[in-house]
Amino acid sequence: MKNHLFKTVSCGLMLGAVLFSTSCKDQEILSENEKVELDGSDESAKLGVPTKFDEVAFANRIETYLENKVAGFGYSIIKDGKEFYVNNGGDGYARKKIESNFEFHGANARQEIVAATQYVTAVAVMRVLEKYNLTLGHTVHNYLPKGWVPSASFKALTFERLLAHRTGLIDYANLNDLEKTVEGPINTTVFNEKAYQFSDANYELLALILPYVHAKELAKQGDSGLLNTLNSQPTNSSVYYVATTIYGNFVRTYVFGAAGLEHADKIEWRAWSPTGPLSAEKATKGYPSRSGSEPGLLKEDNLINGGATGLYISASQFAKLQYAVKTFKVIKMESVFAMKNKLLGFDGKLNGSKGAYYWKRGNGKNCETMVIDFGSVQVAVFANSPESEISDPVVLAKMFESSLHP
C-alpha cells in the first residue's frame, strides 16, 4: 500500500493524476427511480441530517477499491471548483514495464474514453444550437452531405432524438454505411415509440451534422467558405475528412477552450501530447488483466469521425470539463438542464440522498470510463483493464454516499 498524500488544487490550475476504473459488462440504463442502496454508516444521509462531503475519504475509497484490481487507473474529484486526489490521482501503469517507454497512470495520464466521448459531442451540439439560435426540436435532415437522400422517417428526426438515442436508426458498424443509415430502413417500433436504443450511429451522425450546421449558418452570414469546401468533396470519405476537421476545431474552440482546459488546442481523437500528435505505441494501452504479461491494445485513431467514441483525454481534464459545463461556462443553464432532464449525452441517473446523480460510461478495448455529476461534486474515473465494477455507476455512488458525514 502506498503512502497516501492528499492534494487539493484550484480547478483552473494544472492538477494531479486521474482515477481509473474498469468493467466489461454492458449494462442497460438504470431506472430513473432506482435508489442508491446505502449501508448503515450513511444513516444520517437517509434521514436528511445535514452532511458534509469528505473529499479525502472519497479519494481514498476510489484508490483502495481500484489499486489491486486493474492494470492502471486515474481519477479526478472536483468540488466547488477545486480538484482533489491522493498522490498522483491514480496507480498502476498506463503502459506496463513489458512495453517500451512504460508510464505510470494517474489523473493527468490520457486515455481513450470510448463511449463517454458522447458526453462531449452532446455538449458541442448544444453549443452549436445556441450559437445559431436553433432548438432541440429542429429536424436534422437539412444538415447532411450533398447528394444524400434521407428517408421519410429520417426527415422526422430531430436533434433531441439523436442525442437521446431515440431514433430507430440502423447501425451498420461501418462509417462507409452511414449514408445507408440515413437513406435506408429503420426500426419502426423504436422510431414510432421514440424508445431508447443505444446506437453509435446517432452520434456519428451528430459529428457529421454539426459541421454542416456551422457551415450553413456561416453561409447565411455571408461566409460560404466552409460550406463550399464541404459541398465540393467528390466522395463520402473526403466529406468525412473535412467534416471531422471542422468538428474537431469547433469542439476545441467552443467546448474545450471555453472550459479553460489545459492544452485545449491539442486535444484529439487520437493519441496526443502537449507537443502534438503521439505515436499510439507511446499512448495508454488497454490490458486484458492487471498482472498478466500480455501486450496491451493500442489506441486507435478516430480522426475520420469521433462523435461516438475515441476521444483521448485525461481524467483531470474531463472532470474540469464537467465542472465548466455544470457552472454554465460552456453552454447555457437551459441547455445543461435539458441534457439532464432528457438524458442527452448521459446514460442514466440515480436518485441519491443528495438528489439525482447523472452518469456516462465508456467500455471497450480493455478500457473503462465512468463519469458522474453528483451536483456539487464531479468525478471522472478511468481504468485500463476490465477487472473491477467501476463502470457500474452504483459503485461510485455508494462511495460518494459513504463519504457524506454529519
N, C-alpha and C positions, 0 to 999 in steps of 0.2 A: 504494500500500500504506500502510495506516495505521500510525502509531507505536504499537506494542503496549505496553500497560501491564497487567501481570498482577496480579490481585487474588485474595485468599482471605479468606473471611468465615465466621464460625461459622454453622452451619445454622439456628440459632434467630434470627438477625438478618435485617434487610432486606438483600437481596443484589442483585447486578447483573443484567445482561441475559441473554437466552436464546439458545442456539444453535439454528439453524433449518436444516431440510433438506427436499429435495423429491424425489419420484419418482412418476410417474403410473402405473407399472407395477403391476398387481395380481398379486402373486406368491403362490404356494402356500406352505404351511408347509414349512420346511426339515426334512430328516431329523434325527431325534434323534442320529444317528450322524455327521452331517456335521461335518467338522473344518475349522476356520478355516485357510485357507492362509496361511502366514507367509512373509515374504521373508527374505533372508539375515541382515538386521540383528536378527532375532528368534531366532537360533540358540540363544542361551542359554536362552530360554524353552522351546524344543522339547527341549533336553537336560536340563531340570529344574534348571538352575542357579538359586539364589536370586536373585530380582529385586525391584526397587523400581519402583513406579508413578510416572512423571513426569507430574504433572498439567499442568505448563506445556507440555510437548511435546504432550500430548493436546489441550489447548485450542487451541494454535497449529495443529495439524493440522486440526481442525474449521474454524477460521477460514480457513485457506489454501484448503481444499477448497471452501468454500461462497461466499466473498465475491465471486467473479467469476462465479458461476453463477446465483444466484437473486435475486429482487427484494429479499428481506429474510429474515433468519434470526435466531434467538435460541437460546441453549443454556445448559445448566447441568450442571456436573460436581460430584458430591458424593462425597467420600472421607472416611470415618470422621467424618461429621457436619459437615464443613466444605465450603463451596461454592467452586468455582474457576471463573474465567473470565478472558478477556482483554478489556481495556477495558470495554465495557458488556455483554459476553457476546453479541455479535452484530454485524450490519452491515446496511446497506441500509435499506429503508423498510417499515414496517408499512402505511403509506399513502403512495403516491408524491406528488411535488410537483404532479402533474396533478390530484390530488384536493384538495378543500378540507381545511384543517387537516391537512397532511401530518405524519407522525410517523415517527421512526426505530424500527427494530426492535431487539430486544435481549432479554436474559434476563428482564426484567420486563414486556416487551410481551405482552399477552394475545392469544391466537389460538385459533380453533376447532381442536380436536384430532381431529375426525372419529371414526373407529372406535377410536382409543386411549381414548376415553371408556369403553369396555367394561372396561378395567382397573379404573377407579373403581367401576363397577357391580358387578364381581366382588368387590371389597373390601367394598363395602356389604352385599352378600348374605351374605358370610362373617360379617360383623359381626352382622347380624340373626339369623343362625342361632346364633351364640354367645350372643347376648343372651337367647334364649329356649330354649336347650338343645335345638336341633334339629340334625339331621345332614344331610350332603350326600345321603344315601340317602332322605330323606323325599320323598314324592311331592308335586307342586305343585298338583294339581287342586283341593284344598280351599281354595286361596287365589285364587279368581277372582271377578269381579263377579257379583253376584246375578243369577240368570236364565240365565247361560251354562251350556251343557250340553256338557261335554268329551267327545270321542270315547273309545272304549275304549282306543285306543292312547295318547291323551294322558294318560289316567289312570295309565299305567305310567311316565310321565316323572318324573324326579327333579330336584332342584336341580343335582346334579352334571352330568346330561346336558345341561341347558340351558346351564350355564356353560361346558361343554366343546364346545358346538356339535355334539352327537351325538344329534340328535332326529329328523331327517327331517321337521320341520315345514315347511309351505309358507309362503313369504314372498310375500305379495301386494303388497308395496311400498306399502301404504296402511294407515295406522293404523285407518281405519274398517273394514278387513277382518280385524283381529286376532281378533275373535270367530270368524270363519270359519276362521282358522288353528287355533284350539282345537277347533272342532267338526267341521271338515271332513276331507278326505282327507289322507293323509300319504305321504311317500316310504318305502315299505315296506322297500326294500333298505337304506337308511340306518338306518331305525328298527331293523330286525331285527339288523343287523350292528353297531349302535352306532358307525357310521362317522362320521368328521369331515366335516361340510358346513357351511361358514360361512353364517350367516343372521342378518340384523339382527333378525328376528322373535324369536329366542331371547332377546335382551337387551331388546327392547321388552317382552316378557312379564315378564322379571325385574323391570323397573322398575315394572310394574303389580302383580306378585305381592308384592313386598316390603312395600308399604303394607298389604296385606291380612294378611300375617304379623304385622306390627306391631300393626295394629288388633285382630285376633282374639286375639292373646296378651294385649294390654292388657285386652280384654273379660273374659278368664278371670280377670284380677286385679281385676275389678270396675269397670273404667273402659271403658264402652261408647261413649263419645262419638265417637271416630273411626270405629268400625265402623257406628254408626247413621248417621253422615253419608255414608259410602260407600254403604250399602245403600239410602239414601233418594233417590239420584240417579235421575232419570227417563230419562236417555239415556246411551249409551256416552260421548258427548262430555263430558258433565258428570262422569261417573265418571273419565275420564282427567284432567280438570282437577283434581279433588280428589285423586286418587291421586298425580299429579305433584307437587302441593303437599306432600303427606305425604312422598313420596320425597325431594324436594329438601331439606326440613327435616331428614330423617333423615341424609342424606349430609353436609350442612353441619355437623351436630352430632357424629355418631359417626365420620365419616371425616375431613373437613377440619379440624374443631375438634380432634379427638383428635390429629391430626398436627401441630397447632400452626401451621397456615398463616396467614399474614397475610390479613386481610380474609376469614376463613373464612365469616363470615355473609353476605358479599356475593356469593360465587361463584355463577354462574348458567350455565344452558344457553342463554344469550343474551348479547349484548354488555352488559358492565357495567364500572363503575369503582368505586374505593373509596367514592365518594359515592352509589352506587346504579346503577340501570339506565342504559344508554348507548345513544344512537341508533346504529343499525347503520352509518350514514353516517360516524360517527366511530370505528368499530372497525377492527381489522386486516382488510384485504381480501386476496383471493386473485387473483394476476395471472397471465395466460397466459404471460408472458415477463418476463425480467429488465429489458430495456431498452425494450420496446415502450411505446407511448402508449395502449394500450387501457385503459379503466377497469377497476378490479378488481371482483370479485364481492363482494356484501355478505354479511355474516354473517347467516344465517337464525336465527330463534328456534326453539328446541326445548323450549318450555315445556309442551307437551302430553305429550311422552314423550321423555326424554333418556337412556334406558338404553343405546341402541346407538350414539349419535353426538351431536355438537353441543356438548359441554362447552367453555366458553370460559375459558381459564386461561393462565398464563404458564409458560414452561419452568422458571423458578426454583421456582415453586410445585409443579409436577409432580415435579421431582427431589426436593424436600423431602418430598413425599408418599411417593415411592418409598422414601426412606431411613427414614421413620417406619414404614412397613409392614415393611420389612426388619428393623428393630430391635424389632418386636412392640409398638409403641406404639398401633397401631390395631386389629390383630387378633392372636390368639394364635399362638404358634410353630407349632402343629399346622395352623392354617389357612394360614399362609404356606407351609409345606411342601406342603400339599395343592394350593394354587394352582400351585406349580411342578411338582410331580410329575404332576399331572393336566392341566396346561396350562389352568387356569381363569383367564380374563382375559388370558392370553398367547397369542400366535400360534404360538410355537415356541421352540426353544432351539438354540444352537450349542455344540459342545464345543470349548472353547479351552484354552490352556495353563494357565489358572487355574481350570479347572472349567467348569461349564455356564453359559452366558450366556442369560438369558431375555428375550424381546423382544416388543414390541407395536407395531404400525404403524397409522397413520391416513392415508388418501389420499382426496382429494376437494376439489371447489370450488377448484382450483388451489393447495390447501394440502397439506402433508405433515408427518407427525409420526413420529418414531422414538424410542422409549424402551427402554432396555436396562438390566437389572440384571446387572452384572458380578460380583456377590458383594460385594466390598468397595467397589466403585465403582458409583454410579448416574448415568445420564446421560439427559437429555431434550433432543431437538433438534427445533426447529420451523422450517419454511420456508414462504414464501407465493408460490412459483412453481415449476412442475414441470419443472425443468431439470437436476436433479442425480440421483444414485442414492442419496441419503441414506436413503431408506426401504427399501433393501436392507440387512438387518442385518449382512451380511458387511463392508460398507464401514466402519461404525463399529467392528466387531470388529477389523478389521485395524489401524485407527488405535490402538485400545486396546493391542493386542498389540505394536505398534511403539513404544509408549510405556513398555514394560517394559524396564528396564536392569539389568545385574548390579550 
